[in-house]
Amino acid sequence: MGRSTQSKFSSKKPRQVRDAEATKKQILDAAEAEFARNGLQGARTEAIRGAGINTAMIYYYFQSKEGLYQAVLQRPAVEMHEGFEQLNLDQFPPESALKLLVKEAIAYEAAYPHRGMLWFQEANQNQGKYFKQGNWQENFGYLIKILERGMAEGCFRQIDPFLITLHIIGVCNLYFNAYENIKHTRPDLQLLSPEMIDQHTQAAVNFILAGVQQTKKS
């Protein structure tokens, strides 16, 4: 009898963990949309609760609105770090590694085009107070390392890796972060269609490589 009781309770634990993770994801998804619209200062837990989540659940998992906001900002940093890590960029030549990273970054932006507003709201309202807790240096570091390796091997020209990293991020991100404005400049194009995103990706790769590659002597 003791064994069957133990088995009964142990079989419930994985499901409880899955249910908790699913609930946390549901809260984070709803909170992300609210924080992207209004930032930390303007966001209301009542609006987050409107997604079928009660306030008690928010405070149970995240302790406070600020705690929830921190978790929302942390999630993209963790996801991008995991995505870059899986690419094993060190095993590729610098040019190939840079192509892979740019394609991965744009694919991520395409999957979450609204997240750019999170960074705008954070910069505007909090001057990066919570952004700096996300350890974005690691994600920047993947790109900086590729650029430094390319310079050391002679395939990239001598550049400032940090500044060029910022420029590359801008090339990848602006397309999505400013979409609601940019779409009015070319209303004939479906900028978020898979076909246009593929074109953006290839154009970004070509532009970035042309900017960093060593000029070949004739």
Summary of the structure (lengths in Angstrom):
residues: 218
radius of gyration: 21.4
end to end distance: 84.1
largest distance: 84.1
contacts: 598
relative contact order: 0.10
helix: 79%
strand: 1%
